[in-house]
Amino acid sequence: MQMFWKFSFLFFFLLTSFPQEPWAQEGKKSLLPLTIKGKTIKVEVARTEKEKERGLMFREQMGKDEGMLFVYERQDWLSFWMKNTPLPLSIAFIDKDGKIVDIQDMEPFILVTHISAHPATYALEMNRGWFAREGIKVGDLVKIPSTVHRR
């Protein structure tokens, strides 16, 4: 019985000491400020294929003015789905000049593909309804720092 308690304590210690996801550690979350129509938000940046594939999957919550910016090497039609994503999201597709070319709402866990209406270089995911609540529309500009493309 004593061995059971030792094992249980060790398991609990390991489970609580090392979060499964790097974003779960607040101190490790690297957020970049972006500005849209005078409103500053903070975003996690997904540059690598692995980061883009993971996106916001399995994420249970996100801050009020926080999101994820997906960065692509070239402008093209971008497509997203909500596999394993419990958060309802809105996505803005943004061209190379920072202009929003499309905004779509996405339902949690739905495998429907959301394709940008026009070629885009960036995609910005926010909590669903964020763009509408802030009065942000297609044609508005997003100030994206030049450091976004650098690692």
Sequence and secondary structure as in RCSB ss.txt:
>XXXX:A:sequence
MQMFWKFSFLFFFLLTSFPQEPWAQEGKKSLLPLTIKGKTIKVEVARTEKEKERGLMFREQMGKDEGMLFVYERQ
DWLSFWMKNTPLPLSIAFIDKDGKIVDIQDMEPFILVTHISAHPATYALEMNRGWFAREGIKVGDLVKIPSTVHR
R
>XXXX:A:secstr
 HHHHHHHHHHHHHHHHS SSGGGSGGG   EEEEETTEEEEEEEE SHHHHHHTTTT     TTEEEEEEEEEE
E  EE  TT  S EEEEEE TTSBEEEEEEE TT    EE SS EEEEEEEETTHHHHTT  TT BEE  GGGG 
 
